[in-house]
């Protein structure tokens, strides 16, 4: 709509905050009736450059179940938020957080996944966490399934590969929506739902013994079941708590054509479509036509029941949440040098710097992504993950001087403001992760993102003391000034 004025600042009630995940944060993996999760049977990487977070076999599952320690499985211990949540939320409040994105561990509520009654002790833990948030006026933004599900659903049903898992998920979501009606105003169904096409982390299904064709068939079928579960959860949420908002969540893979050559442009367009497919389904409410050709040419056939497409159409989300860490380039030429990092599906961009883990740093790409999303979907946008994983050192003065993190975040927030001037409806920013936690990909502790340093090493040794980094005070000023003071 035409206007002579443009926005010149972040909107009122902008949701400044930080984002975490239960399986990287909580610990307490075997306490108060909690069951084992799929995240807690994936071993830590032996080599941070060459790791396979999705390669899980029946043999590795048996070994993980038999192992009753957290030595090889750091996500079992996290940073012990389970016992430190009051201290940690108080620190978030000191920074001025308006929102705290966290996830609920499904196996705390339904330990095996297919029980008919929830575990009251698990619900009580989140009662306490949300009460603490409310005490400080912090809005919880809750992911329902963040890279984990009860391991029992893998062992008995092979996770999302089985349509019956939809039933268990909707039982779980109904419990959450009723329990936290009026308490949680912002929900998201699945974290980075596109991870389901990468394997076990997203699907909870063991497919290591299948050939590549059968793997992709299983993963896209599992994804369809997740689309269905998400759509049903959206409808549930709207019925149970009409005041709440529920969104989807995508790992944005911003890519550029490697050259102006039209074959590179087309290759980049296809790569972009394969990333936007997930939000096309969840925001627009239908499978996009371009995927019909992709499925046909790759021998993939989605098994649907007669009502499925209508359920997806009726279950469109209220807002689009996404993570943004890096961008890549796409070429039709396989000889282009590949980018590194676990989100690197494309080529290296010579115009960009990289992080300690080889992730290409592209603040302007965030503005590009925001504009593309707004033009395509016209729903509120929420940046629910963005941050810099780095090796932080405690200096001789006992402090952590992380100017590199401040620089990274400043440049991205500047581009967020430019996107708002462009007319983008951006409702919040929860950087990843406000306190050091276990890495999703490698299960390292030494890959640190936080404003708050946690005294724990990769082997789990340390005091677990929390220490404010230099970026802590910086982000506090950013929030207090509503994004105006970035110095």
VEXDRENDO-365686 format. One record per atom (N, C-alpha, C): residue in three letters; z, y, x. Coordinates in pm, whole numbers, plus 50000, padded with zeros to 5 digits. Layout:
<atoms>
AlaZYX;...
</atoms>
This chain:
<atoms>
Unk500004988150084;Unk500005000050000;Unk500005012550089;Unk499185022350052;Unk499065034450133;Unk500345042550131;Unk500725047450249;Unk501875056350261;Unk501615065950377;Unk502085078250362;Unk501925088050469;Unk502965086250579;Unk503985078250550;Unk505035076050648;Unk505045061350692;Unk505555059050810;Unk505715045350859;Unk507175043250900;Unk507655030850898;Unk509045028350942;Unk509195032151089;Unk510315038151123;Unk510515041951262;Unk511775035751322;Unk512405026451250;Unk513615019951299;Unk513795006651228;Unk514724998751277;Unk515014985951212;Unk515594988651072;Unk515284980050976;Unk515744982550838;Unk517254981450825;Unk517784987950721;Unk519194986550689;Unk519504971850662;Unk520704967650698;Unk521154953850676;Unk520364943550756;Unk519734948050866;Unk519024938850954;Unk520014928651009;Unk519614916051012;Unk520514905251051;Unk520454902551201;Unk521204910551277;Unk521324908251421;Unk522324896851447;Unk521994887951539;Unk522944877351568;Unk522444867651672;Unk522894855351662;Unk522514844851756;Unk522384831551686;Unk521724822051753;Unk521394809151691;Unk521844797551778;Unk522314786951713;Unk522774774751781;Unk522334762551700;Unk522654750751752;Unk522424738151682;Unk523634729251700;Unk523994722051595;Unk525194713551599;Unk525164703851716;Unk524004697451738;Unk523954686851841;Unk523984692251983;Unk523834705152001;Unk523904711152134;Unk525224718652156;Unk525984720152050;Unk527134729152050;Unk528454722252020;Unk528484713951915;Unk529744710151854;Unk530614700851939;Unk530054690051991;Unk530914679652045;Unk531594672251930;Unk532764666451957;Unk533464659151851;Unk532594648551787;Unk531814641851870;Unk530764633051819;Unk531284620651747;Unk532524616751776;Unk533074604751714;Unk534404607451644;Unk534594619851599;Unk535844623751535;Unk535704625451384;Unk536794622851314;Unk536904626051171;Unk535784620051087;Unk535404607851122;Unk534464600551037;Unk533004603351064;Unk532694611651163;Unk531294614751190;Unk530554602551242;Unk529314600851199;Unk528464590151249;Unk527634594751367;Unk527024585151435;Unk526154588051548;Unk524834593951497;Unk524284603551570;Unk523034609651530;Unk521904605751624;Unk520684608651580;Unk519514605651663;Unk519524614051792;Unk520094626051787;Unk520154634451907;Unk521084628652011;Unk522054620751968;Unk523104615852058;Unk522774602352121;Unk521534597752105;Unk521104585352170;Unk519934587852265;Unk519614600652287;Unk518554604252381;Unk519214608052513;Unk518884600952620;Unk519504603252750;Unk519114616852808;Unk520004621952892;Unk519664634052964;Unk518524631253061;Unk517734641453088;Unk516584639853176;Unk517034638153321;Unk516384629253392;Unk516664627653535;Unk515874637753618;Unk514774642753561;Unk513934652453630;Unk513534663053529;Unk513964675353550;Unk513714685853452;Unk512234689253437;Unk511404685553535;Unk509974688453525;Unk509204677053459;Unk509734664953467;Unk509054653353410;Unk510034645553324;Unk510074648853196;Unk511024642453108;Unk510334638952976;Unk510924629952902;Unk510334625352777;Unk511414624952670;Unk511654636352604;Unk512724637252507;Unk512434629152380;Unk511194624352366;Unk510824616952245;Unk510644602052267;Unk510744597352392;Unk510524583152417;Unk511824575452397;Unk511954570052279;Unk513114561852243;Unk512594548252201;Unk513174537652254;Unk512764524052222;Unk513914516552155;Unk513614505052100;Unk514684497052041;Unk515704493252147;Unk515234490852270;Unk516144487552379;Unk517044499152418;Unk516464511152425;Unk517284522852462;Unk518284526152352;Unk517934523452228;Unk518874525452118;Unk520064515952130;Unk519784503452158;Unk520864493652173;Unk521814497752286;Unk521234502352397;Unk522064506652510;Unk522904518752475;Unk522314528152400;Unk523034540252362;Unk524184537152267;Unk523944528152173;Unk524994524452077;Unk526144517352148;Unk525804509252246;Unk526834501852320;Unk527644510952411;Unk527054521952453;Unk527724531452544;Unk528634540452461;Unk529904539552482;Unk530874547252403;Unk531314560052474;Unk530564564252577;Unk530904576252652;Unk529834586952629;Unk530104598852685;Unk529114609652676;Unk528444612252811;Unk528684603552909;Unk528204605953045;Unk526684607553051;Unk525964598752986;Unk524504599252987;Unk523934606652867;Unk524804610852776;Unk524394616852650;Unk525164629852626;Unk524814640552699;Unk525594652952693;Unk525674659352554;Unk524714656452467;Unk524784662452333;Unk525964656952254;Unk526544646152300;Unk527754641052234;Unk528944650452257;Unk528954657052371;Unk530094665752402;Unk529814680352373;Unk528524684552379;Unk528204698552356;Unk529064707552444;Unk529564718352383;Unk530534727052453;Unk531854727252376;Unk532064716852294;Unk533294715152217;Unk533574726752123;Unk532534731652058;Unk532704741451951;Unk533604735851841;Unk533624722651829;Unk534454716251726;Unk535914720551737;Unk536364722951858;Unk537744727451878;Unk537834742151921;Unk536694748351953;Unk536694762252002;Unk536044771951904;Unk535754767551781;Unk534944776051692;Unk535604789451661;Unk536924789851650;Unk537584802551621;Unk537404812351737;Unk537584807351858;Unk537404815751977;Unk535974820651987;Unk535014811651963;Unk533604815251979;Unk533154825151873;Unk533524822951749;Unk533134832151642;Unk533784845751662;Unk535004845951714;Unk535654858751745;Unk534854866451851;Unk534324859351949;Unk533474865752050;Unk532174870951988;Unk531584863351897;Unk530384868051828;Unk530694880851749;Unk531844880851685;Unk532264892651608;Unk532474904651700;Unk532994902151820;Unk533184913051916;Unk531854919451953;Unk530794911451957;Unk529474917051983;Unk528904924251861;Unk529514922051745;Unk529044928751624;Unk528054920751542;Unk528024907651563;Unk527054899351491;Unk527094902151340;Unk525904903451284;Unk525754903851139;Unk525464889951084;Unk524914881251169;Unk524534867751127;Unk524764857951240;Unk525114845651203;Unk525274834751298;Unk524504822951244;Unk523414819351315;Unk522644807651274;Unk523254795251338;Unk523574785651256;Unk524114772851301;Unk523514761851215;Unk523674749651259;Unk523204738551177;Unk524374729651138;Unk524174722151032;Unk525154712250989;Unk524714698651039;Unk525644691351099;Unk525344677851144;Unk525364668551022;Unk524214663850983;Unk524054655350865;Unk525044643650871;Unk525214637950992;Unk526084626151006;Unk527574629550997;Unk527944642350996;Unk529324645950964;Unk529574644850814;Unk528514646750737;Unk528654646650590;Unk528384632750534;Unk527334626350583;Unk527014612550547;Unk526844604750677;Unk527884598250725;Unk527884592150860;Unk526724582750887;Unk526334574750789;Unk525194565750807;Unk523944570850738;Unk524094580850655;Unk522954586950589;Unk522694582250448;Unk523054569650417;Unk522724564250285;Unk523954561750197;Unk525104567350236;Unk526294566150149;Unk526074573950019;Unk526834570549920;Unk526744577749792;Unk527764589149784;Unk528814588449864;Unk529844598949863;Unk529954605150002;Unk530114618350010;Unk530194625050140;Unk531554623450206;Unk531564626050335;Unk532774625550416;Unk533494639050405;Unk534634638950338;Unk535354651350310;Unk535784658550439;Unk536144651050542;Unk536574657350667;Unk535444665450729;Unk534224660550719;Unk533084667950770;Unk532844680750694;Unk532924680050562;Unk532764692050480;Unk533854702150509;Unk535064697350531;Unk536184706350558;Unk535974714050688;Unk535374707450788;Unk535114714450914;Unk534214726450889;Unk533154724650811;Unk532264735950785;Unk532894746050690;Unk533754741550600;Unk534564751050522;Unk535274760650617;Unk535894755150719;Unk536684763050814;Unk535794772450896;Unk534644767350939;Unk533724775551018;Unk533224787350934;Unk532834784650810;Unk532314795350724;Unk533404805350689;Unk534624800450673;Unk535744809450645;Unk535974818950763;Unk535824813650883;Unk535984821951002;Unk534884832451009;Unk533674828550977;Unk532564838150972;Unk532844849050868;Unk533304844850753;Unk533584854350644;Unk534684864150686;Unk535664859350760;Unk536754867750807;Unk536244879750887;Unk535144877650960;Unk534584888351044;Unk533344894850981;Unk533014891150859;Unk531854896950793;Unk530534892350851;Unk530514880250907;Unk529294874550965;Unk528624865450863;Unk527334867650841;Unk526564859650746;Unk526124846550812;Unk526544834950762;Unk526014822450818;Unk524574819950773;Unk523734816450868;Unk522344812450840;Unk522274797750880;Unk522094788950783;Unk522364774750805;Unk521084766350802;Unk520844759350912;Unk519764749550918;Unk520314736050872;Unk519624729750780;Unk520114717450719;Unk519884705350809;Unk518764705350881;Unk518484694350974;Unk517854700251099;Unk518614700051210;Unk518144706151334;Unk518044695351441;Unk516854689351452;Unk516574679351555;Unk517554667651551;Unk518034663951434;Unk518924652551426;Unk518994647451283;Unk519384634851271;Unk519694628551143;Unk520634616951174;Unk521304611551074;Unk522184600051101;Unk521394588551162;Unk521894582851270;Unk521204571851336;Unk521044559851241;Unk521974558451148;Unk521864547551052;Unk520554547550976;Unk519984559350952;Unk518704560050882;Unk517554555550971;Unk517694557251102;Unk516704551951195;Unk516784536651199;Unk517984531551213;Unk518164517151229;Unk517774509351104;Unk518024515050988;Unk517804507850863;Unk516454510850798;Unk515964523350817;Unk514744527450745;Unk513654532850837;Unk513904533850966;Unk513014540451062;Unk512794555051026;Unk513874561650991;Unk513874576050973;Unk512904581050867;Unk512234592150900;Unk511334598450803;Unk510044590750782;Unk509814580150857;Unk508644571850831;Unk508764564950696;Unk509984563850646;Unk510234557250519;Unk510434567650409;Unk509684566450302;Unk509764576150192;Unk511154576550129;Unk511894565550140;Unk513214565050079;Unk514174575350141;Unk513874579750262;Unk514734589750328;Unk514764602850250;Unk513714605750174;Unk513724617750088;Unk514924617449994;Unk515194605949936;Unk516314604449843;Unk517644607649911;Unk517804602750033;Unk519064605050105;Unk519224619850144;Unk518114626150179;Unk518164640250216;Unk518514648850095;Unk517924646049980;Unk518204654249862;Unk519634652249813;Unk520194640449836;Unk521614638449805;Unk522474647249895;Unk522104647550022;Unk522804655750122;Unk522694670650087;Unk521474675350056;Unk521304689650028;Unk522014693649899;Unk522034684949801;Unk522754688249677;Unk524244690449705;Unk524814681949788;Unk526224683549826;Unk526434697149893;Unk525544700749987;Unk525684713350059;Unk525554725349966;Unk524534725449881;Unk524304737049795;Unk525454739049696;Unk526004728149646;Unk527124729449552;Unk528404733549624;Unk528644727749741;Unk529874730649814;Unk529894745249862;Unk528724750249905;Unk528684763249969;Unk527964773849886;Unk527924771649755;Unk527364781549663;Unk528144794649678;Unk527444805449701;Unk528094818349717;Unk528654820749856;Unk528684810449938;Unk529214811550074;Unk528074813150175;Unk527054804750161;Unk525864805550245;Unk524724811750163;Unk524204822850213;Unk523124829850141;Unk521754827050201;Unk521734822050325;Unk520464819250393;Unk520474804950445;Unk519524797050395;Unk519344783250437;Unk517954781550501;Unk517824771550587;Unk516524766750634;Unk516534751550628;Unk515424745650592;Unk515404731150573;Unk515354723650705;Unk514244724350778;Unk514084716850903;Unk513814726351019;Unk514514724351128;Unk514254732051248;Unk512934727951310;Unk512094737851343;Unk510834735351413;Unk510164722551361;Unk509784723151234;Unk509294711051166;Unk508064705251234;Unk507334713451310;Unk506174708051381;Unk506544698051489;Unk507834697451524;Unk508284687451622;Unk508054673251572;Unk507854671551442;Unk507644658151389;Unk506364651851440;Unk505404659951480;Unk504184654151536;Unk504344650851684;Unk505514654251741;Unk505784650951881;Unk506524637751895;Unk507164632951787;Unk507824620051795;Unk509244619951746;Unk510074611751809;Unk511404607951763;Unk512314619851732;Unk512254630251815;Unk513124641851793;Unk512964647551653;Unk511734647751604;Unk511484653251472;Unk511524643151359;Unk511114630851386;Unk510974621051279;Unk512144611451267;Unk512894609551376;Unk513934599351375;Unk513354585251363;Unk512054583951390;Unk511364571051379;Unk510994565951518;Unk511244553451544;Unk510884547251672;Unk509434542951664;Unk508584548951748;Unk507164545451745;Unk506624542651885;Unk507514540051980;Unk507124538652120;Unk506204526852146;Unk506254516752060;Unk505444504752084;Unk504074505552016;Unk503804516651947;Unk502524518251878;Unk501494524551970;Unk500204522051943;Unk499174529152017;Unk499074543451963;Unk498304551952031;Unk498274566251996;Unk497794568651854;Unk496824560951809;Unk496314562451672;Unk497404559751570;Unk498104548651587;Unk499164545051492;Unk500364554451502;Unk500624559551621;Unk501694569351635;Unk501414581751550;Unk500194586951560;Unk499884599151485;Unk499874596551335;Unk499424584651295;Unk499474581151154;Unk500924581151104;Unk501814574851181;Unk503224574451141;Unk503824588351138;Unk503544596551239;Unk504174609651248;Unk503734618951135;Unk502454618851104;Unk502004627650996;Unk502484622550859;Unk502624609450845;Unk503184604150721;Unk504664607950710;Unk505394606750821;Unk506794610950821;Unk506904625850789;Unk506004633650845;Unk505984648050817;Unk505784650750669;Unk504894643350606;Unk504694645150462;Unk505994642850385;Unk506734632850425;Unk508014630250359;Unk508984641950381;Unk508924648150498;Unk509764659950523;Unk509294671850439;Unk507994673550427;Unk507484684150339;Unk508024682250196;Unk507994669850151;Unk508484666950016;Unk509974669850005;Unk510734665450104;Unk512184667750102;Unk512494682650105;Unk511744690150184;Unk511944704550192;Unk511654711150058;Unk510544707449996;Unk510174713449867;Unk511214710349760;Unk511714698149759;Unk512744694449661;Unk514044702149688;Unk514354704149815;Unk515554711749850;Unk515424726349806;Unk514254732149820;Unk514034745949776;Unk514304747049626;Unk513764737749550;Unk513974737949404;Unk515454736049371;Unk516114726649439;Unk517554724549421;Unk518344737249445;Unk518044743549558;Unk518784755449599;Unk518634766549495;Unk517414768649448;Unk517174779149349;Unk517904776249217;Unk518024763449184;Unk518714759849059;Unk520224761049073;Unk520754756549185;Unk522214756249204;Unk522764770049240;Unk522044777249323;Unk522524790349370;Unk521354800149371;Unk521024806049258;Unk519844814849248;Unk519894827049341;Unk521084830549387;Unk521214842249475;Unk520874838849620;Unk520864826149655;Unk520604822049793;Unk519104822349823;Unk518774823649951;Unk517394823049998;Unk517254810850089;Unk516104804250078;Unk515884792350159;Unk514494793050223;Unk514464790750354;Unk513224792250428;Unk512854779850506;Unk511694780550570;Unk511244770050661;Unk511404775250803;Unk511094766850901;Unk511254770851041;Unk510194764051126;Unk509464772151202;Unk508344767551283;Unk508574771251429;Unk508234762251520;Unk508124765851661;Unk506754772151679;Unk506724785451694;Unk505444792351704;Unk504824789951840;Unk503594785051839;Unk502834782551961;Unk501694792751969;Unk502044805052000;Unk501024815552009;Unk500054812252122;Unk498764812252091;Unk497774809252193;Unk496634819252188;Unk495994821152302;Unk494844830052314;Unk493664822052369;Unk492474826752338;Unk491284820752397;Unk491274823652546;Unk490954813552626;Unk490954815152772;Unk489874824752819;Unk488744825152748;Unk487624834052782;Unk486984838852652;Unk486054848552657;Unk485324852552536;Unk484264842452493;Unk484074832052572;Unk483084821852536;Unk483414816252398;Unk482464816452303;Unk482774811852168;Unk483354797752159;Unk483014788952255;Unk483594775552247;Unk485084775852279;Unk485504785252363;Unk486934787052389;Unk487614793552268;Unk486934803152208;Unk487494809852089;Unk487704799751978;Unk486734790951958;Unk486874780751853;Unk487984770851889;Unk488104767152015;Unk489164758052057;Unk490534764252031;Unk490664777352059;Unk491914784252033;Unk492194785251884;Unk491154787451805;Unk491334788151660;Unk491844774851605;Unk491284763951652;Unk491734750751607;Unk493184748351650;Unk493514751951774;Unk494894750151820;Unk495854758251735;Unk495444770151697;Unk496274778751612;Unk496444772551473;Unk495364767151418;Unk495454760751287;Unk496424748951289;Unk496384741151398;Unk497274729651407;Unk498744733851414;Unk499004746151456;Unk500364751551456;Unk500724757551321;Unk499784764351257;Unk500044771151130;Unk499984761751010;Unk499484749751030;Unk499424739750923;Unk500774738250853;Unk501844737650930;Unk503174734950876;Unk503654746150784;Unk503434758550826;Unk503834769750742;Unk502844771950627;Unk501594768450647;Unk500654768950534;Unk501154760250419;Unk501644748350452;Unk502154739350348;Unk503424744950285;Unk504354749550367;Unk505664753250314;Unk505704767250253;Unk504864776250300;Unk504844789850244;Unk503794791050133;Unk502614785550156;Unk501544786450057;Unk501624775449951;Unk502294764549986;Unk502504754049887;Unk501384744149871;Unk500554742449974;Unk499484732549966;Unk498984729050105;Unk498424716950116;Unk497764713050240;Unk496484721350256;Unk496294727750372;Unk495074735850392;Unk493854726850412;Unk492714731950369;Unk491484723950374;Unk491094720050515;Unk491384728750613;Unk490954725550749;Unk491584712850801;Unk492764709050745;Unk493404696850791;Unk492714684450736;Unk491964685750627;Unk491244674250574;Unk490254668950677;Unk489564678150743;Unk488604673950846;Unk489354668050967;Unk490454674551006;Unk491224669651120;Unk491724655451093;Unk492264653150974;Unk492744639750940;Unk491594629650941;Unk490474633350880;Unk489334624050872;Unk488814620451010;Unk488714630351098;Unk488144627851230;Unk489114620651323;Unk490394620551286;Unk491394613951370;Unk491974601351305;Unk491324596851198;Unk491724584251136;Unk493094584451072;Unk493514596051023;Unk494834597550960;Unk494674598350809;Unk495434590350738;Unk495374590250591;Unk496794591850536;Unk497034602850466;Unk498354605750413;Unk498544598650279;Unk499534590050272;Unk499834583150147;Unk500694592250060;Unk500154595749944;Unk500854604549851;Unk500984597849715;Unk502034601549644;Unk502154597749505;Unk501594608949417;Unk501344605849291;Unk500604614949205;Unk501244628749192;Unk502574629349200;Unk503264642149178;Unk503484650049306;Unk503144644349422;Unk503554650349549;Unk503014664549567;Unk501724666449542;Unk501144679549569;Unk501714690149475;Unk502064686349354;Unk502684695849262;Unk504094699449307;Unk504834689449358;Unk506194692049409;Unk506134701849525;Unk505164699949615;Unk505024708949729;Unk504654722949680;Unk503794723749580;Unk503414736749524;Unk504594743849461;Unk505464736249395;Unk506624742049328;Unk507764745449425;Unk507664740649548;Unk508774742149642;Unk508494751649756;Unk507784762349729;Unk507464772149833;Unk508734779549876;Unk508844782050006;Unk510044788250062;Unk510084803250034;Unk511284809050050;Unk511474823250024;Unk511154831950146;Unk511314826350265;Unk511044833950387;Unk510594824350496;Unk510014830050601;Unk509504822050712;Unk510364824850834;Unk511084814750881;Unk511824815651005;Unk511024808951116;Unk511144814251236;Unk510384808151345;Unk511054811051479;Unk510734802551576;Unk511144804651715;Unk509944810051791;Unk510254818651888;Unk509194823751976;Unk509774824852117;Unk509174817352208;Unk509604817552347;Unk508494821352444;Unk507284817452413;Unk506204818652512;Unk504864818052441;Unk503804820752517;Unk502434818852469;Unk501664811252575;Unk500504806152535;Unk499614799252629;Unk498184803652600;Unk497254798452679;Unk495834800452650;Unk495194786852621;Unk494134787252543;Unk493434774852507;Unk491984775752553;Unk491494764852608;Unk490134764252657;Unk489504751152614;Unk488194751352598;Unk487464738852574;Unk487294730852701;Unk487654736852814;Unk487504730652945;Unk488824724552988;Unk488854711653007;Unk490084704653046;Unk490544707953187;Unk489684714653265;Unk490034717553403;Unk490944729753418;Unk491194736853309;Unk492064748653315;Unk493484744253351;Unk494124751753440;Unk495484748353484;Unk496444748853366;Unk497254738453353;Unk498184737753241;Unk499434746053267;Unk499944751953161;Unk501244758653169;Unk502334747953173;Unk503514751753219;Unk504624742353224;Unk505654745953118;Unk506704737753109;Unk507714739953005;Unk507474730552890;Unk508544727052815;Unk508394717052711;Unk507674722152587;Unk507374735152580;Unk506574740252470;Unk505154743352515;Unk504764738752632;Unk503464742252688;Unk502394732352646;Unk501634736152544;Unk500534727652499;Unk499194733452539;Unk499204744152616;Unk497964750552653;Unk497914753852800;Unk497034763352834;Unk496804766652973;Unk497634778153023;Unk497614779753152;Unk498374790253220;Unk497654803653205;Unk498444813953179;Unk497894827453163;Unk498214835453290;Unk497204839553365;Unk497464846353493;Unk498094860153478;Unk498114865353358;Unk498654878753335;Unk500154878653304;Unk500764866853297;Unk502154865953255;Unk503054860553365;Unk504294865453366;Unk505334859953451;Unk505924847653383;Unk506704839853460;Unk507304827753404;Unk508794827453431;Unk509494819453350;Unk510944817653366;Unk511214807153473;Unk512504804653500;Unk512904794353596;Unk512354780653557;Unk512094778753429;Unk511594765953379;Unk510084766253354;Unk509414776853401;Unk507954777453390;Unk507434782253257;Unk508314787353171;Unk507864792353040;Unk507254806253059;Unk506084808453003;Unk505364821053021;Unk505974831952932;Unk506324843052994;Unk507044853752925;Unk506044863952871;Unk506004865452739;Unk504974873552673;Unk505564881352555;Unk506264892452582;Unk506854900152471;Unk505814905152371;Unk504654909852420;Unk503644914852328;Unk503154903852234;Unk503204891452282;Unk502814880352197;Unk503694879152075;Unk504944883552083;Unk505824883351966;Unk505334893151860;Unk504914904951903;Unk504344914551807;Unk503064908951744;Unk502244902651825;Unk501004896551774;Unk501344885851670;Unk502314877251702;Unk502744866851608;Unk503264872751479;Unk504114882851489;Unk504674889051368;Unk503574894751279;Unk502604901451338;Unk501504906951259;Unk500654896051196;Unk500394885451272;Unk499584874551216;Unk500304867751101;Unk501594865251118;Unk502364859051010;Unk502394867950886;Unk502644880850906;Unk502734889850791;Unk501394890750718;Unk500304891950793;Unk498974892650732;Unk498654879850656;Unk499084868450707;Unk498724855550649;Unk499584851950528;Unk500874855350533;Unk501804849850433;Unk502454860050340;Unk502674872250385;Unk503284882750301;Unk504634878450244;Unk505424871650323;Unk506804868450288;Unk507704873950399;Unk508994876250371;Unk509884881250476;Unk509894871850597;Unk509954877850716;Unk509934870350841;Unk511294871350908;Unk511694860750976;Unk513004860151040;Unk512824853251175;Unk513044860651284;Unk512994854651418;Unk514344847851439;Unk514354834651433;Unk515624827551438;Unk515884820951573;Unk514924822151665;Unk515144817951804;Unk514234826051895;Unk514814831252003;Unk514074837852109;Unk515064840252221;Unk514754835952341;Unk515714837852450;Unk515174832752581;Unk515974834652685;Unk515574831052820;Unk516544821052879;Unk516044809052909;Unk516824799152980;Unk516754801953129;Unk517894803453193;Unk517924807053334;Unk519124800653403;Unk519074800553536;Unk520204795753615;Unk521114807753643;Unk522274807853581;Unk523234818753599;Unk524254815053705;Unk524594824653788;Unk525594822553893;Unk526794831553868;Unk527984825953887;Unk529204834053881;Unk529344841154015;Unk529344854454012;Unk529394862454135;Unk530804862354194;Unk530914868154312;Unk532214868354381;Unk533254876254304;Unk532804885254217;Unk533754892954135;Unk534134885654007;Unk533664872853994;Unk534004864953877;Unk533164867953755;Unk532124876053772;Unk531274880053659;Unk529884874053672;Unk529124874753562;Unk527744869853561;Unk526844881753535;Unk526074885453635;Unk525204897153626;Unk523784892453590;Unk523484891953464;Unk522224886153415;Unk521264896953366;Unk520904905953455;Unk519964916653418;Unk518604911153377;Unk518224899753434;Unk516944893353398;Unk516924889653250;Unk518054885653195;Unk518134882253052;Unk518044894952967;Unk518744905153011;Unk518684918052941;Unk517254923152938;Unk516564922253050;Unk515184926953059;Unk514284919152964;Unk514454906052961;Unk513664897552872;Unk513874901452726;Unk515124902352685;Unk515434905252545;Unk515024919452507;Unk515244929052599;Unk514854942852570;Unk513364943752537;Unk512544937452619;Unk511104938252600;Unk510674931852468;Unk511354921052428;Unk511004914652301;Unk511474923052183;Unk512644928952193;Unk513144937352083;Unk512274949752068;Unk511804955252179;Unk510874966652171;Unk509624962952091;Unk509114950952113;Unk507914946652040;Unk508214943551894;Unk509434939151865;Unk509844937451726;Unk509784950851653;Unk510294961251716;Unk510284974451654;Unk508854979251632;Unk507974976751729;Unk506574980451712;Unk505954973051592;Unk506304960451575;Unk505774952851461;Unk506274958551329;Unk507524963051327;Unk508064969351207;Unk507284982251177;Unk506944989851280;Unk506105001751261;Unk504724997851209;Unk504254985951248;Unk502964981051199;Unk503014977651050;Unk504224976750994;Unk504384973550853;Unk504914959750824;Unk505304952350929;Unk505824938750912;Unk507204939050848;Unk507424930150753;Unk508734928850688;Unk509564918750766;Unk510354923850861;Unk511204915550946;Unk512654917550904;Unk513344906450870;Unk514694907750813;Unk515804904650912;Unk515484898251027;Unk516564894751117;Unk516094889251249;Unk517064888351341;Unk516814883451476;Unk518074876451525;Unk518014863251537;Unk519134855651593;Unk518634849251723;Unk519004855651834;Unk518504850851964;Unk519104837151996;Unk518394829652077;Unk518874816452121;Unk519384817652264;Unk520514811252292;Unk521624809052205;Unk522714818252259;Unk523514823952177;Unk524444834552220;Unk525534829752316;Unk525744816652318;Unk526714810752409;Unk526034798852478;Unk526294796852605;Unk525664785852678;Unk525934772552607;Unk524904764352598;Unk525054751352531;Unk524134741152598;Unk524134729152545;Unk523324718352603;Unk521854720452569;Unk520994719052667;Unk519554720852645;Unk519014710252549;Unk518164714652457;Unk517554705252361;Unk516644695352431;Unk515884700152528;Unk514854691852589;Unk515394682552697;Unk516164688052791;Unk516594680252908;Unk518064676452905;Unk518814681752807;Unk520274679552797;Unk521024684952919;Unk520444694852985;Unk521114701553095;Unk522104712053042;Unk523104714853119;Unk523974726253094;Unk523534738053179;Unk522874735153291;Unk522514745653386;Unk521374754453336;Unk520694750353231;Unk519704759053167;Unk520444767453064;Unk520784779653104;Unk521694787853025;Unk520964799352955;Unk521314801652829;Unk520704812152749;Unk521694823152710;Unk522984820452716;Unk523964828152642;Unk524334841752696;Unk524954849552608;Unk525694861552646;Unk527084857552695;Unk527464845252664;Unk528794840052697;Unk528604827852787;Unk529184828452904;Unk529114817353000;Unk530194807052965;Unk529804794352967;Unk530764783552944;Unk530924775753074;Unk532154774553119;Unk532444767653245;Unk532354752553226;Unk531124747653237;Unk530854733253230;Unk529564730753306;Unk529524719853385;Unk528314716853459;Unk527534705753390;Unk526454701353455;Unk525574691453394;Unk526254677953373;Unk527304675253449;Unk528034662553437;Unk529194663553339;Unk529394675353281;Unk530484677153186;Unk531784681653248;Unk531764684853377;Unk532974689553445;Unk533164704453424;Unk534414708853414;Unk534694723053399;Unk535834725553303;Unk536244737953297;Unk537404741753213;Unk537034744853070;Unk535734746653042;Unk535214751352913;Unk535634765752883;Unk536164772852983;Unk536494786952962;Unk535234794852927;Unk535404804652839;Unk534314813452798;Unk534424826552876;Unk533304831152934;Unk533284843353014;Unk532144852252965;Unk532434864752938;Unk531404874252894;Unk530484877653011;Unk529174876452990;Unk528204880753090;Unk527894895653071;Unk527174901553164;Unk526774915553149;Unk525974917653020;Unk525174907652983;Unk524344908952862;Unk525184909652735;Unk526424905252741;Unk527324905852626;Unk527514920352581;Unk527904928952674;Unk528114943052641;Unk526804949752601;Unk525704945752668;Unk524394951552634;Unk524014948452489;Unk524154935752448;Unk523764932152311;Unk524694938752209;Unk525944940352246;Unk526884947352159;Unk526384961552130;Unk525884968352231;Unk525354981852212;Unk524064981752132;Unk523244971552153;Unk522004970252074;Unk522334969351925;Unk523274960851891;Unk523634959051750;Unk524274971651694;Unk525204977551772;Unk525904989451723;Unk524945000951695;Unk523855001651772;Unk522865012351754;Unk521715008051663;Unk521814996051606;Unk520754990451522;Unk519414990351595;Unk519474985951721;Unk518244984351798;Unk517704996851862;Unk518445007851854;Unk517965020351914;Unk518335021452061;Unk519495016452100;Unk519955017352237;Unk519645004352309;Unk518585004252387;Unk518164992352460;Unk518344993852611;Unk518955004652651;Unk519105007452795;Unk520054997452860;
</atoms>
